[in-house]
């Protein structure tokens, strides 16, 4: 049987479509390829994105911004020394990109300008830290990717 060029093109297109459909079905049905979003309420988070940008700009305009350092006890978050600690309210959210079950949030409760995140809650590796806080009705946001 002789195959002309028109038949060969149709066979090539059919083989290509079958190849692509195999991978689409394999990716959609195989639990190994889990398609979780970064956050469950992705679209609501996207709507408040401009608010987060404004908060980050407020943080950059401070004399000294929030900082952190790794200690034996955990992560020590330092708030600006020129602020009254009684007026600082907010939360610290730690996000683990590799496993969302390790994510956790800590309310900010300060007796001095430092907040300790205990070592027993942290595994070695990459974390995204997000500190959302207010001071005298002004909102601030500090975000950074850290390696613990």
C-alpha positions in Angstrom: 0.0 0.0 0.0 1.3 3.4 -1.0 0.7 6.4 1.3 0.6 9.8 -0.4 1.6 13.0 1.3 -2.0 14.1 2.2 -2.6 10.8 4.1 0.8 11.2 5.9 -0.2 14.7 7.1 -3.5 13.5 8.4 -1.8 10.6 10.2 0.8 13.0 11.7 -1.9 15.4 12.9 -3.9 12.5 14.5 -0.7 11.1 16.2 0.1 14.6 17.5 -3.4 15.1 18.9 -3.4 11.7 20.5 0.0 12.5 22.1 -1.3 15.8 23.5 -4.5 14.2 24.8 -2.6 11.4 26.5 -0.6 14.0 28.6 -3.7 16.2 29.3 -5.7 13.2 30.6 -2.7 11.9 32.5 -2.1 15.2 34.2 -5.8 15.7 35.1 -6.4 12.3 36.6 -3.1 11.4 38.2 -2.9 12.4 42.0 0.8 12.7 41.7 0.3 16.0 39.9 -1.8 17.9 42.4 -3.0 21.3 41.2 -3.5 23.2 44.4 -3.7 27.0 44.2 -1.3 28.9 46.5 -4.2 30.1 48.5 -7.8 28.7 48.6 -9.4 32.1 48.0 -7.1 33.2 45.2 -9.5 35.7 43.6 -10.4 37.4 46.8 -6.7 37.8 47.6 -6.2 39.3 44.1 -8.8 41.9 44.8 -6.9 43.2 47.8 -3.6 43.3 46.0 -3.5 47.1 45.7 -4.1 47.4 49.5 -1.1 45.2 50.1 1.0 47.4 47.7 0.0 50.5 49.7 0.9 48.8 53.0 4.3 47.8 51.7 5.0 51.4 50.6 4.1 52.5 54.1 6.6 50.1 55.5 9.3 51.4 53.2 8.7 54.9 54.3 9.4 54.1 58.0 12.8 55.2 59.5 13.6 51.5 60.2 11.5 48.7 58.8 10.7 45.4 60.4 13.7 43.0 60.4 14.3 39.4 61.4 17.2 37.2 62.4 17.7 33.5 63.0 18.6 32.5 66.5 18.9 29.2 68.4 15.4 29.7 69.8 13.8 30.4 66.4 13.2 33.5 64.3 13.4 36.8 66.1 11.3 39.5 64.5 12.3 43.0 65.4 9.9 46.0 65.1 11.2 49.6 64.9 12.5 50.9 68.1 11.0 54.3 67.8 7.4 52.9 68.0 5.3 52.3 71.1 4.9 48.5 71.3 1.4 48.8 72.9 0.0 50.3 69.7 1.4 47.6 67.4 -1.2 45.0 66.4 -1.4 42.5 63.6 -0.3 39.0 62.6 2.7 37.1 61.3 2.0 34.5 58.7 4.5 31.9 57.7 3.9 30.1 54.4 5.8 27.0 53.4 5.7 26.7 49.6 6.5 22.9 49.6 3.7 21.9 52.1 0.6 24.0 52.9 0.0 21.9 56.0 3.0 23.6 57.7 1.6 27.1 57.2 0.7 28.9 60.4 -0.2 32.4 61.7 0.8 34.0 64.9 -0.9 37.1 66.4 1.5 40.0 67.3 1.7 40.4 71.0 4.7 42.4 72.2 6.2 43.3 75.5 9.3 44.7 73.9 10.2 45.4 70.2 10.9 41.7 69.5 8.6 38.8 68.6 10.0 35.2 68.8 8.7 32.5 66.4 9.7 29.3 68.2 12.0 26.8 66.6 9.7 23.9 67.2 7.2 25.3 64.6 9.8 25.7 61.9 11.5 23.1 59.7 14.7 23.8 57.8 14.1 25.2 54.3 12.3 28.0 52.5 9.6 30.0 54.2 7.7 33.1 53.0 7.1 35.5 56.0 4.4 38.1 55.8 4.0 40.5 58.7 0.7 42.5 58.4 0.6 45.1 61.2 -1.0 48.4 62.2 0.3 51.3 64.2 -1.8 54.3 65.1 -4.4 53.4 62.4 -1.7 53.1 59.7 -1.3 49.7 58.0 2.0 48.2 57.2 3.1 45.0 55.4 6.5 43.3 55.4 7.1 40.3 53.1 10.2 38.3 52.5 11.3 34.8 51.5 13.6 33.4 54.1 15.7 30.2 54.5 15.6 28.7 57.9 
